[in-house]
């Protein structure tokens, strides 16, 4: 026989994942010039970063539930932009690997391009 589902326990298991998922969505709204596949990958990666890094920071610094949720939200929101930049870098690297490496190296070394 099937037991009754405890909705309270179910809700408590879902609630910690809501802030990073919303933060990833908010951050994704400002990611432009991406295909739908890239947007989905960016959303998944930033939500996962918010879940793991935010929870890890909250446990390490012994924050409460509210501050940990806020950290998860912010990490996921700003993570969307960082992953979007990473995807753009990889796309540029695929098009012109040597030229892209030269531009990055010149920027690190403080040189101007001719």
C-alpha positions as CSV (number, residue, x, y, z in Angstrom):
1,X,0.0,0.0,0.0
2,X,1.2,3.5,-0.8
3,X,1.9,5.7,2.2
4,X,0.8,9.3,2.3
5,X,3.3,11.8,1.2
6,X,4.4,14.3,3.8
7,X,4.1,17.6,2.0
8,X,5.9,19.5,4.8
9,X,9.0,17.3,4.4
10,X,8.8,17.6,0.6
11,X,8.5,21.4,0.8
12,X,11.5,21.6,3.2
13,X,13.5,19.5,0.7
14,X,12.7,21.8,-2.2
15,X,13.0,25.3,-0.6
16,X,16.8,25.4,-0.5
17,X,17.0,25.1,-4.2
18,X,14.7,28.0,-5.0
19,X,17.1,30.9,-4.4
20,X,19.9,29.7,-6.8
21,X,17.4,28.7,-9.5
22,X,15.8,32.2,-9.3
23,X,19.2,33.9,-9.1
24,X,20.4,32.0,-12.2
25,X,17.2,33.1,-14.1
26,X,17.7,36.7,-13.1
27,X,21.3,36.6,-14.2
28,X,20.4,34.9,-17.4
29,X,18.1,37.8,-18.3
30,X,21.1,40.0,-18.9
31,X,23.1,37.4,-20.9
32,X,22.8,38.5,-24.5
33,X,23.9,37.1,-27.9
34,X,23.5,33.5,-26.8
35,X,21.8,30.6,-28.5
36,X,19.0,28.8,-26.5
37,X,21.4,25.9,-25.9
38,X,24.1,28.2,-24.5
39,X,21.5,30.0,-22.3
40,X,20.4,26.6,-20.9
41,X,24.0,25.5,-20.2
42,X,24.7,28.9,-18.6
43,X,21.6,28.6,-16.4
44,X,22.4,25.0,-15.3
45,X,26.0,25.8,-14.5
46,X,25.3,29.0,-12.6
47,X,22.4,27.3,-10.6
48,X,24.8,24.4,-9.7
49,X,27.5,26.9,-8.7
50,X,25.0,28.8,-6.5
51,X,23.8,25.6,-4.9
52,X,27.2,24.2,-4.1
53,X,29.3,27.3,-3.5
54,X,26.5,29.1,-1.6
55,X,25.8,26.1,0.6
56,X,29.5,25.5,1.2
57,X,30.1,29.2,2.2
58,X,27.1,29.1,4.4
59,X,28.3,26.0,6.2
60,X,31.9,27.1,6.4
61,X,31.0,30.5,7.9
62,X,28.1,29.1,9.9
63,X,25.5,31.5,8.4
64,X,21.8,31.0,9.0
65,X,19.3,29.8,6.4
66,X,18.4,33.3,5.2
67,X,21.9,34.5,4.7
68,X,22.9,31.2,3.0
69,X,19.9,31.5,0.7
70,X,20.9,35.1,-0.2
71,X,24.5,34.0,-0.9
72,X,23.2,31.2,-3.1
73,X,21.0,33.7,-5.0
74,X,23.9,36.1,-5.5
75,X,26.4,33.5,-6.5
76,X,24.0,32.1,-9.1
77,X,23.1,35.5,-10.4
78,X,26.7,36.7,-10.9
79,X,27.7,33.2,-12.0
80,X,25.4,33.5,-15.0
81,X,27.5,36.4,-16.3
82,X,30.8,34.6,-15.6
83,X,29.6,31.5,-17.4
84,X,28.4,33.6,-20.3
85,X,31.8,35.2,-20.6
86,X,33.4,31.8,-20.5
87,X,31.2,30.5,-23.3
88,X,32.0,33.6,-25.4
89,X,35.7,33.1,-24.7
90,X,35.5,29.4,-25.8
91,X,33.5,30.4,-28.9
92,X,36.2,33.0,-29.8
93,X,38.9,30.4,-29.1
94,X,37.3,27.9,-31.4
95,X,37.3,30.5,-34.2
96,X,40.8,31.8,-33.9
97,X,42.9,29.9,-31.3
98,X,46.3,31.5,-31.9
99,X,45.0,35.1,-32.4
100,X,42.9,34.8,-29.3
101,X,45.7,33.5,-27.2
102,X,48.0,36.3,-28.5
103,X,45.4,38.9,-27.5
104,X,45.0,37.5,-24.0
105,X,48.8,37.2,-23.6
106,X,49.4,40.7,-24.7
107,X,46.7,42.0,-22.3
108,X,48.3,40.1,-19.4
109,X,51.8,41.4,-20.3
110,X,50.5,44.9,-20.8
111,X,51.4,45.2,-24.5
112,X,49.5,47.0,-27.1
113,X,48.7,45.2,-30.4
114,X,50.2,46.6,-33.6
